[in-house]
Amino acid sequence: MPRTSNPLLARFARQPGGGLILLGDSFTRLHQTLIADLASRYRLPSIAASTDFAKGGGLMDYGPYLGVADQYRQAATYIDRILKGVKPSDLPVQTPTKYRLVINVKTAKALGIAIPPSLLADEVIE
């Protein structure tokens, strides 16, 4: 059963200017709806580096954007090179070239945050 309260978040929320910045790790992805619900309950602005956090009720998500087809394509090129004899340690680390900002306006309004129209988001959730 999901927790409906969190003493740590409650204490943190009493501090002025607080907010949550979440990593795009598997824990955040697995519990993103619960985290967004708790952040909303304690009136904490929240941003995550995982996709769909804002769709789940979080204020924003911002992070690398790579479609599934692109991920498979990149993995296939690495596998091809490894099978041709290249040592995995000799392959370069790839860095993202596209980033995506998603803002949940409904959550912003509930938190009393005005989103300036000049803020260029890739997606706005009403």
LUMFI-757107 format. One record per residue: residue in one letter; x, y, z of N, C-alpha, C in turn; residue number from 0. Coordinates in nm, 4 decimals, decimal comma. Example, Ala and Ser with C-alpha at 12.3 -4.5 7.8 and 13.67 -1.06 7.14 Angstrom:
<pts>
+----+----------+----------+----------+----------+----------+----------+----------+----------+----------+-----+
: aa :      n.X :      n.Y :      n.Z :     ca.X :     ca.Y :     ca.Z :      c.X :      c.Y :      c.Z :   i :
+----+----------+----------+----------+----------+----------+----------+----------+----------+----------+-----+
:  A :   1,3190 :  -0,5690 :   0,7800 :   1,2300 :  -0,4500 :   0,7800 :   1,3200 :  -0,3300 :   0,7800 :   0 :
:  S :   1,2850 :  -0,2250 :   0,7080 :   1,3670 :  -0,1060 :   0,7140 :   1,2900 :   0,0030 :   0,7870 :   1 :
+----+----------+----------+----------+----------+----------+----------+----------+----------+----------+-----+
</pts>
This chain:
<pts>
+----+----------+----------+----------+----------+----------+----------+----------+----------+----------+-----+
: aa :      n.X :      n.Y :      n.Z :     ca.X :     ca.Y :     ca.Z :      c.X :      c.Y :      c.Z :   i :
+----+----------+----------+----------+----------+----------+----------+----------+----------+----------+-----+
:  M :   0,0845 :  -0,1177 :   0,0000 :   0,0000 :   0,0000 :   0,0000 :   0,0892 :   0,1243 :   0,0000 :   0 :
:  P :   0,0653 :   0,2191 :  -0,0899 :   0,1486 :   0,3390 :  -0,0952 :   0,1330 :   0,4247 :   0,0294 :   1 :
:  R :   0,2420 :   0,4882 :   0,0657 :   0,2388 :   0,5790 :   0,1802 :   0,1642 :   0,7054 :   0,1412 :   2 :
:  T :   0,0845 :   0,7553 :   0,2344 :   0,0087 :   0,8773 :   0,2057 :   0,0673 :   0,9985 :   0,2762 :   3 :
:  S :   0,1700 :   0,9768 :   0,3583 :   0,2366 :   1,0881 :   0,4236 :   0,3846 :   1,0560 :   0,4352 :   4 :
:  N :   0,4623 :   1,1597 :   0,4586 :   0,6057 :   1,1420 :   0,4712 :   0,6577 :   1,2500 :   0,5649 :   5 :
:  P :   0,7021 :   1,2111 :   0,6845 :   0,7482 :   1,3113 :   0,7817 :   0,8665 :   1,3943 :   0,7306 :   6 :
:  L :   0,9545 :   1,3337 :   0,6547 :   1,0688 :   1,4072 :   0,6014 :   1,0232 :   1,5157 :   0,5041 :   7 :
:  L :   0,9330 :   1,4795 :   0,4132 :   0,8806 :   1,5794 :   0,3195 :   0,8017 :   1,6876 :   0,3926 :   8 :
:  A :   0,7274 :   1,6491 :   0,4941 :   0,6500 :   1,7472 :   0,5702 :   0,7437 :   1,8486 :   0,6355 :   9 :
:  R :   0,8534 :   1,8012 :   0,6940 :   0,9493 :   1,8919 :   0,7569 :   1,0186 :   1,9781 :   0,6515 :  10 :
:  F :   1,0544 :   1,9183 :   0,5402 :   1,1194 :   1,9913 :   0,4314 :   1,0269 :   2,0986 :   0,3748 :  11 :
:  A :   0,8982 :   2,0668 :   0,3629 :   0,8006 :   2,1597 :   0,3051 :   0,7816 :   2,2843 :   0,3906 :  12 :
:  R :   0,8111 :   2,2741 :   0,5193 :   0,7970 :   2,3905 :   0,6076 :   0,9093 :   2,4922 :   0,5868 :  13 :
:  Q :   1,0154 :   2,4523 :   0,5198 :   1,1273 :   2,5429 :   0,4922 :   1,0912 :   2,6323 :   0,3739 :  14 :
:  P :   1,1263 :   2,7605 :   0,3783 :   1,0930 :   2,8482 :   0,2656 :   1,1767 :   2,8164 :   0,1419 :  15 :
:  G :   1,1127 :   2,8279 :   0,0269 :   1,1829 :   2,8120 :  -0,1008 :   1,2213 :   2,6698 :  -0,1355 :  16 :
:  G :   1,1569 :   2,5726 :  -0,0777 :   1,1920 :   2,4331 :  -0,1028 :   1,1348 :   2,3809 :  -0,2333 :  17 :
:  G :   1,1893 :   2,2720 :  -0,2779 :   1,1425 :   2,2037 :  -0,3973 :   1,2172 :   2,0726 :  -0,4112 :  18 :
:  L :   1,1737 :   1,9887 :  -0,5025 :   1,2371 :   1,8589 :  -0,5246 :   1,2995 :   1,8536 :  -0,6628 :  19 :
:  I :   1,4223 :   1,8108 :  -0,6687 :   1,4899 :   1,7818 :  -0,7952 :   1,5219 :   1,6339 :  -0,7918 :  20 :
:  L :   1,4624 :   1,5596 :  -0,8842 :   1,4746 :   1,4147 :  -0,8830 :   1,5581 :   1,3656 :  -1,0005 :  21 :
:  L :   1,6382 :   1,2655 :  -0,9751 :   1,7187 :   1,2050 :  -1,0808 :   1,6307 :   1,1189 :  -1,1705 :  22 :
:  G :   1,6796 :   1,0915 :  -1,2872 :   1,6061 :   1,0057 :  -1,3805 :   1,6450 :   0,8601 :  -1,3633 :  23 :
:  D :   1,6434 :   0,8129 :  -1,2401 :   1,6831 :   0,6752 :  -1,2130 :   1,5622 :   0,5825 :  -1,2072 :  24 :
:  S :   1,5888 :   0,4550 :  -1,1892 :   1,4797 :   0,3576 :  -1,1904 :   1,3861 :   0,3752 :  -1,0708 :  25 :
:  F :   1,4373 :   0,4164 :  -0,9549 :   1,3512 :   0,4387 :  -0,8387 :   1,2495 :   0,5486 :  -0,8670 :  26 :
:  T :   1,2989 :   0,6600 :  -0,9224 :   1,2089 :   0,7719 :  -0,9536 :   1,1050 :   0,7294 :  -1,0559 :  27 :
:  R :   1,1490 :   0,6598 :  -1,1592 :   1,0543 :   0,6143 :  -1,2621 :   0,9489 :   0,5209 :  -1,2040 :  28 :
:  L :   0,9915 :   0,4310 :  -1,1184 :   0,8992 :   0,3337 :  -1,0604 :   0,7964 :   0,4002 :  -0,9693 :  29 :
:  H :   0,8392 :   0,5027 :  -0,8972 :   0,7524 :   0,5664 :  -0,7979 :   0,7124 :   0,7089 :  -0,8350 :  30 :
:  Q :   0,7208 :   0,7442 :  -0,9632 :   0,6991 :   0,8840 :  -1,0003 :   0,5591 :   0,9348 :  -0,9683 :  31 :
:  T :   0,4580 :   0,8548 :  -0,9785 :   0,3226 :   0,8999 :  -0,9466 :   0,3096 :   0,9273 :  -0,7968 :  32 :
:  L :   0,3627 :   0,8388 :  -0,7138 :   0,3601 :   0,8587 :  -0,5690 :   0,4404 :   0,9823 :  -0,5301 :  33 :
:  I :   0,5576 :   0,9990 :  -0,5896 :   0,6408 :   1,1158 :  -0,5597 :   0,5669 :   1,2440 :  -0,5989 :  34 :
:  A :   0,5062 :   1,2443 :  -0,7177 :   0,4310 :   1,3621 :  -0,7631 :   0,3139 :   1,3898 :  -0,6699 :  35 :
:  D :   0,2438 :   1,2863 :  -0,6252 :   0,1315 :   1,3039 :  -0,5325 :   0,1780 :   1,3636 :  -0,3996 :  36 :
:  L :   0,2883 :   1,3099 :  -0,3464 :   0,3397 :   1,3619 :  -0,2195 :   0,3900 :   1,5052 :  -0,2349 :  37 :
:  A :   0,4575 :   1,5343 :  -0,3454 :   0,5058 :   1,6707 :  -0,3694 :   0,3879 :   1,7669 :  -0,3766 :  38 :
:  S :   0,2817 :   1,7249 :  -0,4415 :   0,1621 :   1,8081 :  -0,4513 :   0,0979 :   1,8269 :  -0,3138 :  39 :
:  R :   0,0881 :   1,7193 :  -0,2382 :   0,0265 :   1,7262 :  -0,1050 :   0,1020 :   1,8240 :  -0,0148 :  40 :
:  Y :   0,2346 :   1,8231 :  -0,0248 :   0,3162 :   1,9114 :   0,0589 :   0,3505 :   2,0433 :  -0,0103 :  41 :
:  R :   0,2886 :   2,0657 :  -0,1264 :   0,3040 :   2,1900 :  -0,2018 :   0,4506 :   2,2199 :  -0,2339 :  42 :
:  L :   0,5206 :   2,1171 :  -0,2800 :   0,6606 :   2,1308 :  -0,3190 :   0,6720 :   2,1251 :  -0,4711 :  43 :
:  P :   0,7264 :   2,2279 :  -0,5331 :   0,7533 :   2,2190 :  -0,6771 :   0,8506 :   2,1034 :  -0,7013 :  44 :
:  S :   0,8323 :   2,0313 :  -0,8109 :   0,9168 :   1,9154 :  -0,8367 :   0,9527 :   1,9079 :  -0,9845 :  45 :
:  I :   1,0761 :   1,8685 :  -1,0079 :   1,1234 :   1,8474 :  -1,1446 :   1,2038 :   1,7185 :  -1,1450 :  46 :
:  A :   1,1867 :   1,6411 :  -1,2493 :   1,2585 :   1,5144 :  -1,2619 :   1,3256 :   1,5071 :  -1,3976 :  47 :
:  A :   1,4299 :   1,4281 :  -1,4023 :   1,5014 :   1,4079 :  -1,5275 :   1,4487 :   1,2847 :  -1,6000 :  48 :
:  S :   1,3302 :   1,2420 :  -1,5640 :   1,2718 :   1,1257 :  -1,6304 :   1,1516 :   1,1687 :  -1,7132 :  49 :
:  T :   1,1308 :   1,1004 :  -1,8217 :   1,0166 :   1,1341 :  -1,9051 :   0,8875 :   1,0926 :  -1,8343 :  50 :
:  D :   0,7822 :   1,1610 :  -1,8634 :   0,6480 :   1,1328 :  -1,8123 :   0,6259 :   1,1701 :  -1,6659 :  51 :
:  F :   0,7232 :   1,2333 :  -1,6001 :   0,7014 :   1,2753 :  -1,4621 :   0,5928 :   1,3818 :  -1,4568 :  52 :
:  A :   0,5987 :   1,4792 :  -1,5456 :   0,4972 :   1,5845 :  -1,5483 :   0,3606 :   1,5274 :  -1,5846 :  53 :
:  K :   0,3581 :   1,4285 :  -1,6718 :   0,2298 :   1,3667 :  -1,7072 :   0,1688 :   1,2945 :  -1,5877 :  54 :
:  G :   0,2542 :   1,2504 :  -1,4959 :   0,2070 :   1,1821 :  -1,3754 :   0,1723 :   1,2761 :  -1,2619 :  55 :
:  G :   0,1773 :   1,4084 :  -1,2868 :   0,1377 :   1,5044 :  -1,1852 :   0,2502 :   1,5905 :  -1,1315 :  56 :
:  G :   0,3756 :   1,5609 :  -1,1677 :   0,4868 :   1,6446 :  -1,1258 :   0,4807 :   1,7784 :  -1,1979 :  57 :
:  L :   0,5521 :   1,8770 :  -1,1462 :   0,5498 :   2,0096 :  -1,2068 :   0,6186 :   2,0110 :  -1,3436 :  58 :
:  M :   0,7389 :   1,9538 :  -1,3505 :   0,8152 :   1,9564 :  -1,4759 :   0,9005 :   1,8320 :  -1,4894 :  59 :
:  D :   0,9302 :   1,7990 :  -1,6134 :   1,0406 :   1,7074 :  -1,6372 :   1,1288 :   1,7657 :  -1,7456 :  60 :
:  Y :   1,2578 :   1,7497 :  -1,7237 :   1,3564 :   1,8021 :  -1,8172 :   1,4707 :   1,7028 :  -1,8231 :  61 :
:  G :   1,5036 :   1,6622 :  -1,9425 :   1,6149 :   1,5701 :  -1,9558 :   1,6370 :   1,5321 :  -2,1003 :  62 :
:  P :   1,7318 :   1,4438 :  -2,1197 :   1,7628 :   1,4012 :  -2,2560 :   1,6414 :   1,3366 :  -2,3209 :  63 :
:  Y :   1,6257 :   1,3653 :  -2,4479 :   1,5154 :   1,3055 :  -2,5236 :   1,5743 :   1,2176 :  -2,6319 :  64 :
:  L :   1,5426 :   1,0927 :  -2,6234 :   1,5880 :   0,9969 :  -2,7236 :   1,4753 :   0,8980 :  -2,7453 :  65 :
:  G :   1,4203 :   0,8987 :  -2,8633 :   1,3117 :   0,8071 :  -2,8938 :   1,3573 :   0,6625 :  -2,8884 :  66 :
:  V :   1,2638 :   0,5722 :  -2,8728 :   1,2948 :   0,4297 :  -2,8625 :   1,3693 :   0,3809 :  -2,9863 :  67 :
:  A :   1,3260 :   0,4224 :  -3,1045 :   1,3940 :   0,3792 :  -3,2271 :   1,5396 :   0,4256 :  -3,2276 :  68 :
:  D :   1,5648 :   0,5475 :  -3,1812 :   1,7028 :   0,5984 :  -3,1738 :   1,7856 :   0,5183 :  -3,0744 :  69 :
:  Q :   1,7259 :   0,4797 :  -2,9630 :   1,7975 :   0,4000 :  -2,8634 :   1,8384 :   0,2653 :  -2,9223 :  70 :
:  Y :   1,7474 :   0,2005 :  -2,9915 :   1,7789 :   0,0708 :  -3,0540 :   1,8861 :   0,0872 :  -3,1614 :  71 :
:  R :   1,8768 :   0,1948 :  -3,2372 :   1,9745 :   0,2199 :  -3,3426 :   2,1142 :   0,2377 :  -3,2838 :  72 :
:  Q :   2,1246 :   0,3162 :  -3,1770 :   2,2535 :   0,3364 :  -3,1130 :   2,3072 :   0,2061 :  -3,0541 :  73 :
:  A :   2,2208 :   0,1305 :  -2,9897 :   2,2637 :   0,0020 :  -2,9329 :   2,3107 :  -0,0919 :  -3,0423 :  74 :
:  A :   2,2406 :  -0,0947 :  -3,1552 :   2,2791 :  -0,1833 :  -3,2656 :   2,4164 :  -0,1486 :  -3,3219 :  75 :
:  T :   2,4477 :  -0,0185 :  -3,3305 :   2,5795 :   0,0188 :  -3,3826 :   2,6897 :  -0,0235 :  -3,2857 :  76 :
:  Y :   2,6648 :  -0,0149 :  -3,1567 :   2,7643 :  -0,0607 :  -3,0596 :   2,7814 :  -0,2120 :  -3,0666 :  77 :
:  I :   2,6717 :  -0,2843 :  -3,0738 :   2,6784 :  -0,4305 :  -3,0829 :   2,7539 :  -0,4710 :  -3,2084 :  78 :
:  D :   2,7253 :  -0,4052 :  -3,3196 :   2,7942 :  -0,4344 :  -3,4456 :   2,9450 :  -0,4153 :  -3,4305 :  79 :
:  R :   2,9848 :  -0,3063 :  -3,3694 :   3,1271 :  -0,2783 :  -3,3537 :   3,1940 :  -0,3784 :  -3,2603 :  80 :
:  I :   3,1251 :  -0,4177 :  -3,1529 :   3,1799 :  -0,5167 :  -3,0594 :   3,1953 :  -0,6511 :  -3,1283 :  81 :
:  L :   3,0947 :  -0,6916 :  -3,2064 :   3,1032 :  -0,8194 :  -3,2781 :   3,2129 :  -0,8198 :  -3,3839 :  82 :
:  K :   3,2510 :  -0,7012 :  -3,4291 :   3,3601 :  -0,6899 :  -3,5269 :   3,4967 :  -0,6788 :  -3,4599 :  83 :
:  G :   3,4997 :  -0,6914 :  -3,3261 :   3,6268 :  -0,6964 :  -3,2559 :   3,6676 :  -0,5747 :  -3,1769 :  84 :
:  V :   3,5898 :  -0,4692 :  -3,1794 :   3,6245 :  -0,3502 :  -3,1022 :   3,5982 :  -0,3790 :  -2,9544 :  85 :
:  K :   3,6937 :  -0,3448 :  -2,8688 :   3,6747 :  -0,3635 :  -2,7247 :   3,5714 :  -0,2623 :  -2,6747 :  86 :
:  P :   3,4778 :  -0,3060 :  -2,5928 :   3,3786 :  -0,2121 :  -2,5398 :   3,4422 :  -0,0916 :  -2,4713 :  87 :
:  S :   3,5549 :  -0,1106 :  -2,4063 :   3,6205 :   0,0013 :  -2,3380 :   3,6763 :   0,1039 :  -2,4365 :  88 :
:  D :   3,6901 :   0,0660 :  -2,5638 :   3,7393 :   0,1593 :  -2,6656 :   3,6271 :   0,2393 :  -2,7316 :  89 :
:  L :   3,5029 :   0,2033 :  -2,7030 :   3,3901 :   0,2751 :  -2,7632 :   3,3672 :   0,4060 :  -2,6882 :  90 :
:  P :   3,3350 :   0,5121 :  -2,7595 :   3,3131 :   0,6413 :  -2,6927 :   3,1815 :   0,6420 :  -2,6142 :  91 :
:  V :   3,1820 :   0,7205 :  -2,5094 :   3,0586 :   0,7430 :  -2,4340 :   2,9739 :   0,8390 :  -2,5158 :  92 :
:  Q :   2,8487 :   0,8043 :  -2,5328 :   2,7601 :   0,8912 :  -2,6100 :   2,6869 :   0,9853 :  -2,5159 :  93 :
:  T :   2,6740 :   1,1079 :  -2,5592 :   2,6009 :   1,2068 :  -2,4805 :   2,4781 :   1,2507 :  -2,5588 :  94 :
:  P :   2,3725 :   1,2874 :  -2,4884 :   2,2507 :   1,3311 :  -2,5565 :   2,2738 :   1,4593 :  -2,6356 :  95 :
:  T :   2,1993 :   1,4713 :  -2,7437 :   2,2051 :   1,5939 :  -2,8237 :   2,0717 :   1,6675 :  -2,8223 :  96 :
:  K :   1,9662 :   1,5993 :  -2,7768 :   1,8344 :   1,6610 :  -2,7681 :   1,7848 :   1,6533 :  -2,6240 :  97 :
:  Y :   1,7274 :   1,7628 :  -2,5772 :   1,6678 :   1,7671 :  -2,4442 :   1,5239 :   1,8122 :  -2,4573 :  98 :
:  R :   1,4439 :   1,7755 :  -2,3568 :   1,3009 :   1,8047 :  -2,3653 :   1,2512 :   1,8585 :  -2,2315 :  99 :
:  L :   1,1741 :   1,9688 :  -2,2377 :   1,1127 :   2,0283 :  -2,1198 :   0,9616 :   2,0119 :  -2,1307 : 100 :
:  V :   0,9026 :   1,9531 :  -2,0276 :   0,7568 :   1,9354 :  -2,0207 :   0,7092 :   2,0020 :  -1,8920 : 101 :
:  I :   0,6052 :   2,0836 :  -1,9036 :   0,5509 :   2,1559 :  -1,7885 :   0,4046 :   2,1173 :  -1,7697 : 102 :
:  N :   0,3683 :   2,0879 :  -1,6453 :   0,2308 :   2,0572 :  -1,6108 :   0,1679 :   2,1847 :  -1,5533 : 103 :
:  V :   0,0889 :   2,2533 :  -1,6347 :   0,0280 :   2,3808 :  -1,5955 :  -0,0738 :   2,3612 :  -1,4830 : 104 :
:  K :  -0,1448 :   2,2510 :  -1,4841 :  -0,2427 :   2,2237 :  -1,3788 :  -0,1722 :   2,2152 :  -1,2427 : 105 :
:  T :  -0,0591 :   2,1460 :  -1,2386 :   0,0177 :   2,1360 :  -1,1144 :   0,0713 :   2,2727 :  -1,0748 : 106 :
:  A :   0,1206 :   2,3492 :  -1,1723 :   0,1725 :   2,4836 :  -1,1439 :   0,0642 :   2,5704 :  -1,0806 : 107 :
:  K :  -0,0558 :   2,5669 :  -1,1365 :  -0,1664 :   2,6466 :  -1,0816 :  -0,2008 :   2,6023 :  -0,9399 : 108 :
:  A :  -0,2020 :   2,4709 :  -0,9162 :  -0,2322 :   2,4191 :  -0,7825 :  -0,1277 :   2,4637 :  -0,6805 : 109 :
:  L :  -0,0036 :   2,4847 :  -0,7261 :   0,1038 :   2,5297 :  -0,6374 :   0,1132 :   2,6815 :  -0,6297 : 110 :
:  G :   0,0311 :   2,7509 :  -0,7094 :   0,0348 :   2,8968 :  -0,7116 :   0,1551 :   2,9524 :  -0,7862 : 111 :
:  I :   0,2038 :   2,8762 :  -0,8838 :   0,3200 :   2,9180 :  -0,9627 :   0,2716 :   2,9644 :  -1,0991 : 112 :
:  A :   0,3106 :   3,0847 :  -1,1356 :   0,2757 :   3,1371 :  -1,2687 :   0,3878 :   3,1005 :  -1,3654 : 113 :
:  I :   0,3518 :   3,0330 :  -1,4718 :   0,4490 :   2,9965 :  -1,5746 :   0,4513 :   3,1078 :  -1,6785 : 114 :
:  P :   0,5652 :   3,1741 :  -1,6956 :   0,5697 :   3,2839 :  -1,7936 :   0,5482 :   3,2316 :  -1,9352 : 115 :
:  P :   0,4700 :   3,3043 :  -2,0156 :   0,4453 :   3,2617 :  -2,1536 :   0,5734 :   3,2552 :  -2,2367 : 116 :
:  S :   0,6757 :   3,3273 :  -2,1936 :   0,8009 :   3,3286 :  -2,2696 :   0,8835 :   3,2013 :  -2,2483 : 117 :
:  L :   0,8459 :   3,1195 :  -2,1506 :   0,9176 :   2,9952 :  -2,1264 :   0,8833 :   2,8964 :  -2,2371 : 118 :
:  L :   0,9828 :   2,8556 :  -2,3093 :   0,9605 :   2,7676 :  -2,4242 :   0,9694 :   2,6218 :  -2,3798 : 119 :
:  A :   0,8555 :   2,5598 :  -2,3689 :   0,8498 :   2,4184 :  -2,3314 :   0,8215 :   2,3371 :  -2,4573 : 120 :
:  D :   0,8737 :   2,2151 :  -2,4579 :   0,8459 :   2,1263 :  -2,5706 :   0,7043 :   2,0708 :  -2,5633 : 121 :
:  E :   0,6522 :   2,0618 :  -2,4406 :   0,5146 :   2,0145 :  -2,4225 :   0,4582 :   2,0813 :  -2,2992 : 122 :
:  V :   0,3330 :   2,1224 :  -2,3069 :   0,2628 :   2,1827 :  -2,1945 :   0,1404 :   2,0964 :  -2,1675 : 123 :
:  I :   0,1293 :   2,0506 :  -2,0454 :   0,0156 :   1,9677 :  -2,0057 :  -0,0847 :   2,0584 :  -1,9365 : 124 :
:  E :  -0,2043 :   2,0660 :  -1,9923 :  -0,3101 :   2,1513 :  -1,9361 :  -0,3813 :   2,0705 :  -1,8313 : 125 :
+----+----------+----------+----------+----------+----------+----------+----------+----------+----------+-----+
</pts>
